[in-house]
Amino acid sequence: MAHATTLGYKKYGSPVYASAWYSESNILLAGGGGAMASGLKNRVLVVECNEVGHLSEPLLEADTGKELPSRLAVHPSGKELICGLECAPSTHTRVRVRVQYDDSETD
């Protein structure tokens, strides 16, 4: 019988509703407390996952205010992101696309 290996886990202080790999070692995590005054931030985080599955503290954080980021999709190039945001009091989801990524080297 094969044995499962348990990878590391980490808590980031709010529920995670969406995640996506955008490079070999970096993951986007999206979630939060929604529009309620729960004290949980709505945000998208960038974290690193090492070769044994341990997650880092957030490398970057994007605060989405009262809009709950609940869906993520990353283009295969890793340079474009679509994030679905739930906006109260509506039950509709709005999609926001914002790309700010530059991996070019500078002299």
C-alpha positions as CSV (number, residue, x, y, z in Angstrom):
1,M,0.0,0.0,0.0
2,A,1.4,3.4,-0.9
3,H,1.8,6.0,1.8
4,A,0.7,9.6,1.2
5,T,3.2,12.4,2.0
6,T,1.9,15.3,4.0
7,L,3.2,18.6,2.7
8,G,3.6,21.7,4.8
9,Y,0.7,24.1,5.4
10,K,0.5,27.7,6.4
11,K,-2.3,30.0,7.7
12,Y,-2.6,33.5,6.2
13,G,-5.3,34.9,8.5
14,S,-8.3,34.6,6.1
15,P,-10.1,32.0,4.1
16,V,-8.5,31.2,0.7
17,Y,-11.2,30.9,-2.1
18,A,-8.9,30.7,-5.1
19,S,-5.3,29.8,-5.9
20,A,-3.2,29.5,-9.1
21,W,0.4,28.7,-9.9
22,Y,2.0,31.5,-11.9
23,S,5.6,30.2,-12.0
24,E,7.4,27.0,-11.0
25,S,7.7,28.2,-7.4
26,N,5.2,31.0,-6.9
27,I,1.5,30.7,-6.1
28,L,-1.3,33.3,-6.0
29,L,-3.8,33.0,-3.2
30,A,-7.0,35.0,-3.1
31,G,-9.7,35.3,-0.4
32,G,-10.8,37.2,2.6
33,G,-13.8,38.0,4.7
34,G,-16.0,39.5,2.0
35,A,-17.9,42.8,2.4
36,M,-18.8,42.2,6.0
37,A,-16.9,44.1,8.7
38,S,-15.3,40.8,9.9
39,G,-11.8,42.2,10.3
40,L,-10.5,39.8,7.6
41,K,-8.8,41.6,4.7
42,N,-9.8,40.9,1.1
43,R,-6.6,40.3,-0.7
44,V,-4.5,38.5,-3.3
45,L,-1.2,37.2,-2.0
46,V,1.9,35.9,-3.8
47,V,3.7,33.2,-1.8
48,E,6.6,30.9,-2.7
49,C,6.5,27.1,-2.5
50,N,9.9,25.4,-2.1
51,E,10.8,22.0,-3.5
52,V,9.5,20.2,-0.4
53,G,6.1,21.9,-0.4
54,H,6.6,24.5,2.4
55,L,5.0,27.9,1.8
56,S,6.6,31.2,2.6
57,E,5.2,34.3,4.2
58,P,3.6,36.6,1.6
59,L,6.1,38.1,-0.8
60,L,3.4,40.6,-2.2
61,E,-0.1,41.5,-1.1
62,A,-2.8,43.3,-3.1
63,D,-5.6,44.6,-0.9
64,T,-8.9,44.5,-2.8
65,G,-10.9,46.6,-0.3
66,K,-14.5,45.5,0.1
67,E,-14.4,43.3,-3.0
68,L,-13.8,39.6,-2.3
69,P,-11.4,38.0,-4.8
70,S,-12.9,34.6,-5.3
71,R,-11.7,33.4,-8.7
72,L,-8.2,33.4,-10.4
73,A,-6.9,32.3,-13.7
74,V,-3.3,32.8,-14.9
75,H,-2.4,32.8,-18.6
76,P,0.1,30.0,-19.5
77,S,2.8,32.6,-20.0
78,G,2.5,33.6,-16.3
79,K,2.3,37.2,-17.2
80,E,-1.5,37.8,-17.3
81,L,-4.0,37.3,-14.5
82,I,-7.8,37.4,-14.4
83,C,-9.3,37.9,-10.9
84,G,-13.1,37.6,-10.2
85,L,-14.2,40.0,-7.5
86,E,-17.5,39.6,-5.6
87,C,-19.0,43.0,-4.9
88,A,-21.7,43.6,-2.2
89,P,-24.6,44.1,-2.0
90,S,-24.9,42.6,-5.5
91,T,-24.6,38.8,-6.0
92,H,-22.9,39.4,-9.3
93,T,-19.2,38.9,-9.9
94,R,-17.1,41.5,-11.6
95,V,-13.9,40.6,-13.4
96,R,-10.9,42.8,-13.1
97,V,-7.8,42.3,-15.2
98,R,-4.6,44.0,-14.2
99,V,-1.2,43.0,-15.4
100,Q,2.0,44.5,-13.9
101,Y,4.7,42.1,-14.3
102,D,8.1,42.7,-15.8
103,D,10.8,40.0,-15.7
104,S,13.3,41.9,-17.9
105,E,16.8,42.4,-16.5
106,T,18.2,45.9,-16.1
107,D,21.9,46.8,-16.4
